[in-house]
Amino acid sequence: MAPKPKRLLEQLQHPGPHEVLRGDLALVGLPGVVFTPTSGLNLPAVVFGHGWMQSPDRYLGLLRHLASWGIVAAAPATQHGPVPSHRLFAADLHSTLDILTGVRLGPAGISVDPAALGLAGHSIGGGAAVLAAAEQGSRIKAVATIAAAQTVPPASEAARSVEAPGLHLVPDDDLVTPAAGNAEVIARAWGGPVQLRTIAKSSHLGVTEGRHWSQLLLHGKPHRPTQRLVRALFAGFFLTHLTSDDSYRPLLDADLKQAAIFLDSSQEPAAT
């Protein structure tokens, strides 16, 4: 009998079986961080885009968590000023993918499978991930966002050409990027299979970690239950779509109390 979704969620909320190494992307030409398992060849990889006025340091727990489950996870530390270029941020995301697939990582010579690449992001980083996925085409196998924001050019337009599976999480109390004008529009335009979930009792900054002066400007604050839920859902989503491991699919199909399904392309076709 397959494990129940609740059990899978609990399992994925804990760190995975791999010990984790942290590296500096600046050593290979781009500011940012990368987390990897201590060893492995042809591993899946995910590049994460930070939110508006944030830095990768606010998502280290999420990146480390993905690496503990066998996924190389990196985040460029660029475009974190008050007026970022979404187009250039998207370019930095796929430049990071090029770095991960082009060099051996860590002392054990860890390598990334160029056929198992994903993109993720928070806020404008989520929108930039959609832009990057549209530009990269079939190279990208999965895209996940939390509190995704519209971008310039519009992420909702770019979403039409993204055929990779998409998972979009929206905090139910997000006053910065409310779903109606942001993640929901992106999800309804998605070119491939897509799911939109509402995260209960969460705000725009719920996924972030630690303290930051931007909390004086933006509504919300770090929220441990949101962090744990996002880590589990992202891990299950990317393990399902970037590897041959299908054991977490029941979690992705379940309508969870903490992350209720608002839109699912298996039930409602994306807009054309």
RAQUI-V713672 format. One record per helix or strand. SS is the DSSP state (H for helix, E for strand). FROM is the first residue (numbers start at 1). TO is the last residue. If there is no record, write none. Layout:
BEGIN
ss->(SS/SS)
from->(FROM/FROM)
to->(TO/TO)
END
This chain:
BEGIN
ss->(H/E/H/E/E/H/E/H/E/E/E/H/E/H/E/H/H/E/H/H/H/E)
from->(5/20/25/32/43/56/71/86/105/110/112/124/140/155/165/179/183/194/213/224/249/259)
to->(13/24/28/37/49/68/76/102/105/110/122/139/146/161/171/181/189/199/216/242/253/264)
END
